[in-house]
Amino acid sequence: MKISSVVVRRLRTERGWSQDQLATASGVSLRTIQRVEAEGSASRETRVSLAATFNVPLAELNAESSDKHRGQRLRAWPVGTLMAGLAIITCAAVSESGRLPGAPMSDPFAVLDALVALAGLLLALPAIFHLVVKGHYASVAFTVLGTPLAVMLVAAVAVGVLQGRAPIWPTIGMGACGVALLLMAFRSMVPPRRTLAG
């Protein structure tokens, strides 16, 4: 019977186990563990033993389910795309706020800021749509709230380095909150790793 050698190897290495340690923990011979990871074949008893050892559903070890699991791990891409789009929009807004009306080249800079913001919007909207359709409302909220704060922190640090002074504490605090919100957005997208109890 086929078993996903990739999933077994990943679950083993996530726990920091050698093949020998997995064999001992699961009550399966070392030769069987080597065969599972090399060929992806295992008896029903071996699959049940490995699932119990890793504390995962038996279906997660199936070769067919490994593609599904890989897709779950990669589904955080919309948060990154949304974050990039919002960062672009934030940069355009900050640039526009510093523009002096009536100054030479003021109007071309306004047009440039509008085009940059539009590019950010075109990047962010499909990601928002994807996340909302999948029901990840918290990820959208965390990303929309966190990205501008994190961008402001990066900008404040960059300006501080150029001017030779540290950013003020309120900016650092708000930026840290933004980074925490972004981490929460990514965390809500990626399923937690299961660990062996005890």
RAFEN-V597605 format. One record per residue. RES is the residue in three letters. OMEGA is omega in degrees with one decimal (NA if undefined). NEAR is the number of other ideal C-beta (glycine too) atoms within 8 Angstrom. Layout:
BEGIN
res = [RES/RES]
omega = [OMEGA/OMEGA]
near = [NEAR/NEAR]
END
This chain:
BEGIN
res = [MET/LYS/ILE/SER/SER/VAL/VAL/VAL/ARG/ARG/LEU/ARG/THR/GLU/ARG/GLY/TRP/SER/GLN/ASP/GLN/LEU/ALA/THR/ALA/SER/GLY/VAL/SER/LEU/ARG/THR/ILE/GLN/ARG/VAL/GLU/ALA/GLU/GLY/SER/ALA/SER/ARG/GLU/THR/ARG/VAL/SER/LEU/ALA/ALA/THR/PHE/ASN/VAL/PRO/LEU/ALA/GLU/LEU/ASN/ALA/GLU/SER/SER/ASP/LYS/HIS/ARG/GLY/GLN/ARG/LEU/ARG/ALA/TRP/PRO/VAL/GLY/THR/LEU/MET/ALA/GLY/LEU/ALA/ILE/ILE/THR/CYS/ALA/ALA/VAL/SER/GLU/SER/GLY/ARG/LEU/PRO/GLY/ALA/PRO/MET/SER/ASP/PRO/PHE/ALA/VAL/LEU/ASP/ALA/LEU/VAL/ALA/LEU/ALA/GLY/LEU/LEU/LEU/ALA/LEU/PRO/ALA/ILE/PHE/HIS/LEU/VAL/VAL/LYS/GLY/HIS/TYR/ALA/SER/VAL/ALA/PHE/THR/VAL/LEU/GLY/THR/PRO/LEU/ALA/VAL/MET/LEU/VAL/ALA/ALA/VAL/ALA/VAL/GLY/VAL/LEU/GLN/GLY/ARG/ALA/PRO/ILE/TRP/PRO/THR/ILE/GLY/MET/GLY/ALA/CYS/GLY/VAL/ALA/LEU/LEU/LEU/MET/ALA/PHE/ARG/SER/MET/VAL/PRO/PRO/ARG/ARG/THR/LEU/ALA/GLY]
omega = [-176.2/176.6/-178.2/178.5/179.5/-179.1/-179.8/179.7/179.7/-179.7/179.3/-177.1/176.1/-179.4/179.5/-178.0/167.9/176.1/179.7/178.8/176.7/178.9/179.3/-177.6/-175.3/-177.1/180.0/-178.1/178.1/179.1/179.1/178.4/178.8/179.4/179.3/-177.1/-179.8/-171.9/-178.4/177.1/-178.7/175.9/178.0/-179.1/178.7/179.5/179.4/-179.6/179.6/178.0/178.8/-179.9/179.8/-178.3/178.3/175.1/-179.7/-178.1/-179.0/179.9/-179.8/178.7/-178.3/-176.0/-177.6/177.0/178.5/-179.1/178.6/177.7/177.5/-179.4/-176.3/-173.4/177.0/-179.0/-178.4/179.2/178.2/178.8/177.7/179.6/178.8/178.7/179.5/177.1/177.9/178.8/179.5/178.4/178.2/179.9/178.6/178.1/-179.4/-179.3/179.3/-178.0/179.1/179.2/178.1/178.9/176.6/-179.9/-178.5/-178.3/176.5/177.6/176.8/178.0/179.0/177.8/179.4/178.8/177.7/177.8/177.5/177.2/177.5/178.8/178.4/176.0/-174.4/-173.7/177.9/178.9/177.5/179.6/-179.5/-177.7/-179.1/178.5/179.8/176.7/-179.3/-177.1/-179.5/179.1/177.6/-177.9/-179.7/-178.0/179.7/179.8/-172.8/-173.9/179.7/179.7/179.5/177.7/178.6/177.4/179.2/179.2/-179.6/178.3/179.7/178.5/178.5/178.7/-180.0/-177.9/178.3/177.6/-177.6/175.1/-179.3/-174.0/178.6/178.3/178.3/-179.7/179.1/178.2/178.0/175.6/177.9/177.8/178.3/177.9/178.2/176.3/177.1/178.2/178.6/-178.5/-179.7/-179.9/-174.9/-179.1/-178.7/175.7/177.1/177.0/-179.9/-179.6/177.6/NA]
near = [7/7/16/12/11/7/13/13/9/8/10/11/8/8/9/4/9/5/11/7/8/14/12/7/9/11/5/10/6/8/6/11/13/9/10/15/10/7/6/10/8/11/6/6/6/12/13/9/11/16/12/8/10/11/8/9/5/9/6/10/14/11/8/6/12/11/7/8/10/8/8/9/9/7/10/10/7/13/15/8/12/17/13/11/15/15/12/13/12/12/11/13/10/11/11/10/6/6/11/6/5/4/7/3/6/11/6/7/10/10/8/8/13/9/8/12/13/8/9/16/10/9/13/14/9/9/13/10/8/9/14/10/6/7/5/11/8/9/13/12/8/13/15/9/10/17/15/10/14/14/14/14/16/9/9/13/9/8/9/11/7/6/6/5/4/4/11/7/6/6/11/11/8/11/15/9/10/17/12/9/14/15/8/11/15/10/7/9/11/9/5/4/5/7/7/9/4/2]
END
